[in-house]
Amino acid sequence: MHPAIRYVAPLRAQAGIDERSHAAHIALGPAKIERCSKGLLAPGCVRSGYVATYPVLDRCINFTEVLILLGVAAPIFGLICLGLLATQKSPVFYRGPRLGQNRRTFTILKFRTLKTSAEQLTAHGTLPRRSRMETPLGKYLRDCRLDELPQLVNVLRGDMNLLGPRPVRPEIASKYADAIPDYEDRFKVKPGLIGYTQVYMSHGSSKKFRARFNRMLCRARIRYSLQLMFAARVGLAVLGKAGKIFLRKLFRLGRNDQNTSWLGQGFVQPKNCVVTVTDGLNHHVGAICGISDELLQFISLDPLCPGTYSCKIVRELPKGRKIGVNFNIEVHVTQPVGIGYAGYVHYSTYKMPTETVGYLVNRYFLGSPVVSV
């Protein structure tokens, strides 16, 4: 670990995570985690960062890796190009300015996933949630991150590395340079096609939240064996996610509910989840029927009247790990279900109370990031 990393102020764990700080897995999946009951990531978790000890060797390694990846990804690249040409007007590629190492401006390549009119919405910020500005194939490519594939060419040119912080637009950098401590650290290294924050966090994650992790990663040395394992894991995860989303869309093809607002807002059904709702006196235990970043549908044995309740949802992950988050919900509708009305389904809304809760919900309950568990 780079000697500059000595202490990171713990994030306030208002999310209700357990004593093992599960979210610390953002560093490198199964990394050895320091027990910090109120922290989200401890310095000891960072086993590999973005700083190249030998820049020339680093360039050779990245060049070789990308040549191999371009050969492997060529069929996927061609299929996506054909799909985009068939479903939207040209151009197939998006080109835009980004800031690289030492703030050098370069032109990034992506598959175009947004309508041309979206440039007005993103002129001074990021794309608003549920803007519906994606092209017919755009949302699919963005969800499984295949829209980033042309950046292999940027790595080949030397603008980027395979692993590094997300490249940012000049206007975004100007907006956050003064608001986020040590934001300029990200420009001491090359941006990356993949990175820990890109992989473990969703598109909508807070820039300040991402920056807390990038600060540590942009000060830690690269360990190439771990980098290769991480890249392989991400590649398999992207292909797996692409396959799952494709099969899900194929299964829903022709069904009346495929364009409903619930499904359009990322309504999913995570496994092994328990919901506990408290009305101040009593605890009502139930199961999740579905959840999005604003909606929660759950079933319990007792009916709940419309109103505000405290809610905790816990999910058991592989190997017995458990993730729990707390927030308030607003129950709007309650309906009886089952034979003899044995249970009641509740439709409710909620808001993410903190950035920490938002990260945990998106990763472990919605499965939004590339790697979610």
N, C-alpha and C positions, 0 to 999 in steps of 0.2 A: 504494500500500500504506500502511496506517495506520502512523504513525511509532512507535507503541508496539511494533510487531513488529520486533525487532532480532535476536533469536537464539532458536533453539529447540534444546535439547540433542538431539543425534542419538540415535535409537533404535538399540539394538544389532542390527546386521543379521546375526542368526544364521540368516537364511533362505537365504543363498546367492544373493541377488539380484546382478545384474551392476552394473558401475560406473555405469550411468546411473540407478540408483534408480527402476526402473519404477513402483514403487508410489506415487511422487510424483504420478502422474496422478490421484490422488484429488482434487487441488485443482480442476482444471478440464479433465479429459480431456487434450487435446493442448497443455496449457500448456507454455511454455518451462521446462525443468527445469534447475535448477542441479546440477552434478555434485557429489555428496556420497556417497562410496563407502560410508559407514557410516550415512547418514541415510535416513529414509523420506520426509521432506518438508522442503524448505527454504523459508524465508520468501518468497523470490522467486517461488515457484510460486503464491502466493495472489494471483490477479488480481482477484478480486471476493469480498467477504465479506458480512456481515450488517448492518453499521452504516449506518443511513440518515443522510445528510448533512442532508436536509430532511424531517423527519417528516411534515409535511402533504402534501407532494408524493408521498412514499412511500406514504401511505395512499390517495391518489387513484389512483396507478398500480396498486396491489394490488387496489383495488375494481374498477377497469375491467377488469383482466385476468381476475378471477374471474367477473365477469358474462359475459364472452365464453366462458370455459371451461365455465360452467354450461350455457350454451346448446348448446355442442358436445357436452358429456358427458351431456345429458339422456336420450337413448335408451339409453346404456349403464347409466345410473343406474336407469332403469325396468326393464331386463332383469334386473339384479342383484336388485332388490327382488322381482320375480316369482319368480326362481329361489330366493331365500331363503325366501319364503313357501311354496313348493312342497316344499322339502326339510327345513325345520326349523320349529319352533314360533316364534311371535312372542315377544319383539319382534325386529324386523328390525335395529334399530339398537342400538348400544352407546353408553351415555352414562357418562362417568366424569370425575372431577376431574383437572385438570392445572394446572401452574404456568406462567404466562406471564411477560410482561415485568414486572420489579420484583416478581416472585413473586406476582403477582395470580392468584388461583384462577379458573379458568373450566371449563365443561363441554365436553369434547371429544365429537365425533360420529364414529362409525365404523360400518361394517356389522358386525353381530355374527357372528363367525367361530368362537367357542368355546362349548362347552356351559356352561350356567349354573353348574354345579358347579366350573368352572375358577376361579371367584373365590377359592376357598379356596387353590388352588395358587399364585395370584399375589398373595395378600394382602400379602406382605412382599418380593416379588421379581418376577422375570420368569418366564415360562412355561418349565418344564423341557423339554429337548430330547426329541423323540419321545414326548411325553406322550399323544398320540392323543386330545386333548381337542377337536380341531376338529370343527365340524359338517360334514355331507356336502359342502357347498360351501365350507366355511371354509378348508381348506388351499389350495385353488386360489386363492381371493381373497388370502390372505396371501402366497403364493408370487409372485404377479404384482403385489402391492401395491394391488389395486383396492379392498381393504377401507378404504383411507384416503380414498377419493373424497368421502364426506360432509363431510370437513374443509374443503371449499370453502365451506361455510356458515359455519364458524368464521372463515375469512378474510374473508368478507363482513361478519361481525359486528365485525371488528376485533380478535378474540382472537389471531389468528395472521397471519402473512404468507405469501405464496406460497413464499418462500425463507427458511430459518432453521434453527436447531438443533431436534432432535426434542423435542416437548413431553414433560415427565416428570411422573409422579405425585408427590404430596407425600412419600409414604413412601420412594420411590426417591431423591428429592433429599436427604432427611434421612440416608439411608444412606451416600451418597457425598460429601456436602458437605465433611466433614472428611478423608476418605480421598484425595480427588483435588485436587491443587493448582489454585487459581483456578477451581474448579467454578462459583462464583457468577457468573463472566463470562457464562455462558449466559443469565442473567436480565436482562442489560442490554439485550438485544434481544428482539424478539418471536420465539416459536417458529415453525417453518415447516412447511407441508404437505410440501415437499420440501427436501432439503438435501444437501450433498456427502457427509456421513457416512452419511445414510440411503440414498443412491443407490449409493455405491461399497462399502458394507459390508453384511454379511448381518445378519439378525435376531439371531443369537447372538454378534455381536462384543462384545468386552469393553467395559464402560462406561469404564474407564480409557483404553483404546486410542482410543475415539471422542473422549474429552475432550481428548486431546493435539491433535487437529485442530480441534475446536470452539473451543479457546482462541484459536487464530490467526484463525479465521473470524469470531469474535465481536468482534475488534478491527480488522478490515479493513473499508473502506468498500464500499458496493454500487456496482457498475457495471451500470446497467440494461440496456445492450445485451447484455452477457454473461449477465445473469440471464435475459433473454428467450430467448437461444440455448440456455442450459442447460435451461430449462423445456420448450422444444420438443423437445430431445433426450430428456429424461426421458419426456415424453408418448409419443413414438414408441417408446421402449424398453419402456414399460409395455404398450402395445398389442401390440408384437411378442412380448413374453414371454407375454402372455395367450394370443395366438394359437398360439404354439408348444406351450405346455403343454396347451391344449385339444386340438390335433391329436394330440399324443402320447397323451393319455388316450383319445381316440376310437380311435386305432390299436390300443391295447392292450385295448379293450373286448371282453370275451368270452374273452381269452386266459387260460390257466391261471396265468401268472406275474405277473399284474397286482397281486396282493396279497402277493408274496413279500417277505421281510424286506429283501433287498438293494435292491429297488426302493423299498420303503417308507422306507428310510433315505437316499434321495436318491442312489442309485447312478447315476452318469453316465459317459459315454464321451467325454472331451475329445479334440479333434483335434490332430494334429501334436505328439504327446508321445513322449518317449524316457525310458526308465527305466534307470538304472545302479545295480546292486546290488553291493556290495563285501563280501566275507567276510573281509577283512583282508589277503588276498594277491592274489586275483583279482577282476577286474571282469567282471560279467555284464550285457550290454546287452540290453534288451528293449523291448516296447511295452505301453502301458496298455490293458487290456481294459475296465476300469471302476474308478471310485474314488468313495468317499463320505468323510464326515468322520472315519471310523474304519476303513474297509476299503479295501484296494488289491488289485486283481486284475491280474496282468501275465503276459505270455508271453515266454519266452526260448528260446534254442537249447539251453541247458544246464539240467539239473535241479538244484534246490537242496534240500538237506536241511532239515527243520524246524529252526527256530532264529532267532536275532536277527541282522540284517544292517543295514549302513548303506545308505541309499537316497537317490538324488538323482533327481528328476523335472524335466525341462525341457520347456517348451512354447514352440513358435515361434508368435508372434502375427502379425497383419497388419503389413506394412511391415518385416518382418524382425526385429522385437523378440523377445527371448527372456526368459522368466521361469523361474527355477530355484529349487527349495526342497530342503532336506536334512532328513531325519529318520530315525529307526530304525524298522525294520519287524520284525514277528514272523511268519515264514512257518509256516503250519499244515498246508497240504495242497499237494502237487504231483502233477499228473496229465499224462500224455502226450497230445498232440493232433496232428492232421494225418496225412497219408498216410505210412505207415511210421514214425509217431511222430517226426516231424521236429522238433517243438518241445514245450515243456512249459509248462503254465499253472500259476501259483502263486496261492494264496489266502492273503492275509496281513492283519494288523491293524497299526494304528499310532496314535500319539497326537501331537497338536500340541505340539511342544516349547516354542514361544513364541507370544505373541500375534501377532507379525509373520508367522510361518509360517501361523498360522490365517487371518489376513487374506488372504495371498497364495493359499493353497489354495482358500479359499471364493470368492475373486473370479475367479481365472484358471483354476482347474481344475474347480471345481464349478459355477461360474456362478450362485451363490446371489444376489448383489446384483442390483439393477435393471439396472445397467450393469456388465458383467463384463470387457470388453476395450476 
